[in-house]
Amino acid sequence: MAGRPADARAPESAYQSPISPGRSWYEDSVPDRPRYPRLEGDLKTDVLVVGGGFTGLSAATHLAAAGIDVAVVEAARFGDGASGRNGGQMGTGQRLWSSEIAEAYGLERAKALFALAEDAKAHLLEFTAAHGIDVDFRPGQLSVAHKKRYVADYEAQVEDLAVNYDYRRASFMGPAETAERLGSQRYFGGMNDEGTGHLHPLKLLIGTAKVAHAAGARLFEETPILSLTGTGAVLATTATGRIRARRALLATNAHGGGLNDTAARHIMPIRSFIGATEPLAEPQRVLPGEPSVDDSRFSVRYFRKSVDGRLLFGGREAYTSESGDISAHIRRQIAEVYPHLAAVPITHAWGGSVGITMERLPYVREVEPGITAIGGFSGHGVIMANFAGRLYAERLSGNRDRLNLLEDLEISAFPGGKSLRTPLLVLAMTWYALRDRF
Ligand SMILES: Cc1cc2nc3c(=O)[nH]c(=O)nc-3n(C[C@H](O)[C@H](O)[C@H](O)COP(=O)(O)OP(=O)(O)OC[C@H]3O[C@@H](n4cnc5c(N)ncnc54)[C@H](O)[C@@H]3O)c2cc1C
């Protein structure tokens, strides 16, 4: 087993993820991005982690720290999937509002899931502080109504968070405060959450890989796992060898469709795209307090400023592998919110695959004996994927409780099977996109 020499590869500045479109601004704003070797030949380990995003690398970090022998095998490079390319917004609670979770699963479970997400948030900030990982964290999150009829929902959400979850860091914003905080008249009201914030996801990912490596995890990039079975011991194959392990974590999320049919039926990939402007000439006109923003559309628009004063604006979604002209779409969406930026140069435009579930809550299951799949964070993985990785490590160290909270969630398979589910999803999403407009 040996790594190919680093100088045989393309220079870092020309690198393009083979699994996600466009080169991200994140890739051009990290001080360094270490390369890890390919896995050549056979390997034996206690725990095989397939996929090096937040879920896989966080699990490896905590497993290695607990003295468990672990190897991460990544098909592309760490961060080439969603974890290195996302909007960086941490959020509060789960992807669904707590009131929706309470309706579907009851108040007690909603409270437990809310508390878990608060633990996830705290864990992320403690982890980065403890290991000196500078992730450009900035506090503040605005969730805003793009239609007047949704404003009352935000008011109710603030109230629900305070009354049922004792969460008092969110306040309701009327139209004037919303306009002032956004630097835009486009939205009608919403929620100002001072108990969360946003960060540079690739810095977090790279820092996590370094911590995992230092703790003794064996890390391999550019080595696709070609098959994975769990009868008896876990056996995986690569192009050049076989991996034997006592157990495996399938942390491939939206990208792992070919490895396990059960996981693939429950986690569906959709594409989301982000554009970065050049540093703004008048940065104070846009988000003067530097919060991040998400809006009330079903196809959520999300934006924030980078530490060097760019607007990072995400929004367009696609349900097939096409990516089209990302910049043109993003520019139109920016101009709707900030008309004075209609002609601002966009220096970077990129996309990634989000793993969603039917219920928009994470999918955690033992999909074969010894193989646990974790994914489907439905656009809420910055805190939850990192934490789920830690909870998996916690489970292998003997504490099952916290991961059980996620594993016990009833998550449905997507209707239509592998061939029909994409056309069905496109139909459903087209309907929701129309509803967003009217
Ligand atoms: C554009 C975009 C914006 C987003 N914005 C936000 C946001 O603002 N806030 C938020 O909370 N979440 C956001 N998300 C979602 C978030 O990024 C994900 O929930 C999270 O990163 C999932 O992490 P993961 O480790 O499970 O998956 P990933 O990071 O996708 O990692 C999976 C890895 O598995 C690897 N893999 C797949 N198959 C194989 C194989 N056969 N062998 C080996 N390796 C394999 C892939 O190459 C990939 O690197 C966004 C996602 C996207 C794409």
PDBQT file of the ligand as one rigid body, heavy atoms in Angstrom, charges set to zero:
ROOT
HETATM    1  C1  LIG A 501     -24.731  23.495  -2.551  1.00  0.00    +0.000 C 
HETATM    2  C2  LIG A 501     -25.050  22.948  -1.185  1.00  0.00    +0.000 A 
HETATM    3  C3  LIG A 501     -25.407  23.832  -0.170  1.00  0.00    +0.000 A 
HETATM    4  C4  LIG A 501     -25.697  23.337   1.122  1.00  0.00    +0.000 A 
HETATM    5  N1  LIG A 501     -25.897  24.238   2.125  1.00  0.00    +0.000 NA
HETATM    6  C5  LIG A 501     -26.024  23.791   3.396  1.00  0.00    +0.000 A 
HETATM    7  C6  LIG A 501     -26.099  24.714   4.471  1.00  0.00    +0.000 A 
HETATM    8  O1  LIG A 501     -25.996  25.929   4.295  1.00  0.00    +0.000 OA
HETATM    9  N2  LIG A 501     -26.271  24.210   5.722  1.00  0.00    +0.000 N 
HETATM   10  C7  LIG A 501     -26.337  22.873   5.972  1.00  0.00    +0.000 A 
HETATM   11  O2  LIG A 501     -26.494  22.487   7.137  1.00  0.00    +0.000 OA
HETATM   12  N3  LIG A 501     -26.215  21.966   4.963  1.00  0.00    +0.000 NA
HETATM   13  C8  LIG A 501     -26.052  22.385   3.695  1.00  0.00    +0.000 A 
HETATM   14  N4  LIG A 501     -25.892  21.494   2.681  1.00  0.00    +0.000 N 
HETATM   15  C9  LIG A 501     -25.923  20.043   3.011  1.00  0.00    +0.000 C 
HETATM   16  C10 LIG A 501     -24.611  19.561   3.642  1.00  0.00    +0.000 C 
HETATM   17  O3  LIG A 501     -23.537  19.990   2.883  1.00  0.00    +0.000 OA
HETATM   18  C11 LIG A 501     -24.665  18.025   3.751  1.00  0.00    +0.000 C 
HETATM   19  O4  LIG A 501     -25.781  17.646   4.537  1.00  0.00    +0.000 OA
HETATM   20  C12 LIG A 501     -23.428  17.420   4.386  1.00  0.00    +0.000 C 
HETATM   21  O5  LIG A 501     -22.262  17.962   3.859  1.00  0.00    +0.000 OA
HETATM   22  C13 LIG A 501     -23.449  15.899   4.190  1.00  0.00    +0.000 C 
HETATM   23  O6  LIG A 501     -22.207  15.350   4.573  1.00  0.00    +0.000 OA
HETATM   24  P1  LIG A 501     -21.868  13.852   4.236  1.00  0.00    +0.000 P 
HETATM   25  O7  LIG A 501     -20.539  13.549   4.815  1.00  0.00    +0.000 OA
HETATM   26  O8  LIG A 501     -22.986  12.989   4.695  1.00  0.00    +0.000 OA
HETATM   27  O9  LIG A 501     -21.855  13.755   2.632  1.00  0.00    +0.000 OA
HETATM   28  P2  LIG A 501     -20.778  14.315   1.546  1.00  0.00    +0.000 P 
HETATM   29  O10 LIG A 501     -20.058  15.502   2.035  1.00  0.00    +0.000 OA
HETATM   30  O11 LIG A 501     -21.503  14.443   0.253  1.00  0.00    +0.000 OA
HETATM   31  O12 LIG A 501     -19.728  13.143   1.473  1.00  0.00    +0.000 OA
HETATM   32  C14 LIG A 501     -19.972  11.896   0.869  1.00  0.00    +0.000 C 
HETATM   33  C15 LIG A 501     -18.657  11.402   0.294  1.00  0.00    +0.000 C 
HETATM   34  O13 LIG A 501     -18.786  10.016  -0.067  1.00  0.00    +0.000 OA
HETATM   35  C16 LIG A 501     -17.933   9.797  -1.152  1.00  0.00    +0.000 C 
HETATM   36  N5  LIG A 501     -18.302   8.564  -1.842  1.00  0.00    +0.000 N 
HETATM   37  C17 LIG A 501     -19.430   8.299  -2.540  1.00  0.00    +0.000 A 
HETATM   38  N6  LIG A 501     -19.399   7.067  -3.063  1.00  0.00    +0.000 NA
HETATM   39  C18 LIG A 501     -18.223   6.523  -2.693  1.00  0.00    +0.000 A 
HETATM   40  C19 LIG A 501     -17.594   5.267  -2.924  1.00  0.00    +0.000 A 
HETATM   41  N7  LIG A 501     -18.184   4.320  -3.688  1.00  0.00    +0.000 N 
HETATM   42  N8  LIG A 501     -16.354   5.022  -2.395  1.00  0.00    +0.000 NA
HETATM   43  C20 LIG A 501     -15.754   5.973  -1.632  1.00  0.00    +0.000 A 
HETATM   44  N9  LIG A 501     -16.295   7.187  -1.388  1.00  0.00    +0.000 NA
HETATM   45  C21 LIG A 501     -17.516   7.463  -1.901  1.00  0.00    +0.000 A 
HETATM   46  C22 LIG A 501     -18.148  11.039  -2.021  1.00  0.00    +0.000 C 
HETATM   47  O14 LIG A 501     -17.090  11.188  -2.956  1.00  0.00    +0.000 OA
HETATM   48  C23 LIG A 501     -18.236  12.134  -0.981  1.00  0.00    +0.000 C 
HETATM   49  O15 LIG A 501     -17.002  12.793  -0.763  1.00  0.00    +0.000 OA
HETATM   50  C24 LIG A 501     -25.647  21.930   1.366  1.00  0.00    +0.000 A 
HETATM   51  C25 LIG A 501     -25.301  21.053   0.342  1.00  0.00    +0.000 A 
HETATM   52  C26 LIG A 501     -25.010  21.551  -0.924  1.00  0.00    +0.000 A 
HETATM   53  C27 LIG A 501     -24.603  20.580  -1.998  1.00  0.00    +0.000 C 
ENDROOT
TORSDOF 0
